[in-house]
Amino acid sequence: MLAVATVMALNMAQAADDDKKKAPRKGRGVQALLKQLDLSADQKKALATFNKENRKKNTEARKLKGEERKAAMKKIAEARSAKLKEILTEEQAKKLKELQAKARADRKKKSEDK
């Protein structure tokens, strides 16, 4: 009976790990950081319009593989950075850079801990 309980516990732990790996990446990336910048209504509208216009490009880029995907995603990121330069104030842009640096450091630390 103890053996059965142990096997069941191990299976449940494995299933929980699999769920974590499949979980969507919400709450990370530029969009999550932008929520911390106290954007004005006009800024939010401009960003929403940009995101809506580029949704199809993002979807198509994610379907690509290897270097093609990397190049397409880089192009999208560059376009988003250019748009953010237009939308954000200097103070907001500075805060975004700080938040991005912190996020990179956190990811690096997390990967080193594994």
C-alpha positions as CSV (number, residue, x, y, z in Angstrom):
1,M,0.0,0.0,0.0
2,L,2.9,2.3,0.8
3,A,4.4,1.6,-2.6
4,V,1.1,2.5,-4.3
5,A,0.9,5.8,-2.4
6,T,4.5,6.6,-3.3
7,V,3.9,6.0,-7.0
8,M,0.7,8.1,-6.9
9,A,2.6,11.0,-5.2
10,L,5.4,10.8,-7.8
11,N,2.9,10.9,-10.6
12,M,1.1,13.9,-9.1
13,A,4.3,15.7,-8.7
14,Q,5.3,15.0,-12.3
15,A,1.9,16.2,-13.5
16,A,2.3,19.4,-11.6
17,D,5.8,20.0,-13.2
18,D,4.3,19.3,-16.6
19,D,1.6,21.9,-16.0
20,K,4.1,24.5,-15.0
21,K,6.0,23.9,-18.3
22,K,2.9,24.3,-20.3
23,A,1.6,27.3,-18.5
24,P,1.2,30.5,-20.6
25,R,3.8,33.1,-20.1
26,K,1.5,35.8,-18.9
27,G,2.9,38.4,-16.7
28,R,6.3,38.5,-18.3
29,G,7.8,40.5,-21.1
30,V,7.4,44.1,-22.2
31,Q,3.6,44.2,-21.8
32,A,3.8,43.3,-18.1
33,L,6.5,45.9,-17.6
34,L,4.5,48.6,-19.4
35,K,1.7,48.1,-16.8
36,Q,4.1,49.4,-14.2
37,L,4.7,52.7,-16.0
38,D,1.4,54.5,-15.3
39,L,0.7,55.2,-19.0
40,S,-1.8,57.9,-19.8
41,A,-5.1,57.1,-21.7
42,D,-3.6,58.4,-24.9
43,Q,-0.4,56.3,-24.5
44,K,-2.5,53.1,-23.8
45,K,-4.6,53.8,-26.8
46,A,-1.6,54.3,-29.1
47,L,0.0,51.1,-27.7
48,A,-3.2,49.1,-28.1
49,T,-3.5,50.3,-31.7
50,F,0.1,49.3,-32.4
51,N,-0.4,45.9,-30.8
52,K,-3.6,45.3,-32.8
53,E,-2.0,46.2,-36.1
54,N,0.9,43.8,-35.4
55,R,-1.0,40.9,-34.0
56,K,-1.0,39.0,-37.3
57,K,2.8,39.6,-37.7
58,N,3.4,38.2,-34.3
59,T,1.3,35.1,-35.0
60,E,3.0,34.5,-38.3
61,A,6.5,35.0,-36.8
62,R,5.8,32.4,-34.1
63,K,5.0,29.8,-36.7
64,L,8.5,30.1,-38.2
65,K,11.5,28.0,-37.1
66,G,15.1,28.6,-36.5
67,E,16.8,31.7,-37.9
68,E,13.8,32.8,-39.8
69,R,11.8,33.0,-36.5
70,K,14.6,34.7,-34.8
71,A,14.9,37.4,-37.5
72,A,11.2,38.0,-37.6
73,M,10.9,38.3,-33.9
74,K,13.9,40.7,-33.8
75,K,12.2,42.9,-36.5
76,I,9.0,42.9,-34.4
77,A,10.9,43.9,-31.3
78,E,12.7,46.7,-33.1
79,A,9.4,48.1,-34.4
80,R,8.0,47.9,-30.9
81,S,11.0,49.7,-29.4
82,A,10.7,52.4,-32.0
83,K,7.0,52.9,-31.2
84,L,7.7,53.0,-27.5
85,K,10.3,55.8,-28.1
86,E,7.5,57.7,-29.7
87,I,4.9,57.0,-27.0
88,L,6.8,57.0,-23.7
89,T,8.1,60.1,-21.9
90,E,11.8,60.2,-21.0
91,E,11.1,59.3,-17.4
92,Q,8.9,56.3,-18.5
93,A,11.6,55.1,-20.9
94,K,14.2,55.3,-18.2
95,K,12.0,53.3,-15.8
96,L,11.3,50.7,-18.5
97,K,15.0,50.2,-19.1
98,E,15.5,49.7,-15.4
99,L,12.6,47.2,-15.2
100,Q,14.0,45.3,-18.2
101,A,17.5,45.2,-16.6
102,K,16.0,43.9,-13.4
103,A,14.0,41.3,-15.3
104,R,17.1,40.1,-17.1
105,A,19.0,39.8,-13.9
106,D,16.2,37.9,-12.3
107,R,16.0,35.5,-15.2
108,K,19.7,35.0,-15.2
109,K,19.7,34.3,-11.4
110,K,16.8,31.9,-11.8
111,S,18.6,29.9,-14.6
112,E,21.7,29.7,-12.5
113,D,19.8,28.3,-9.6
114,K,18.5,25.4,-11.7
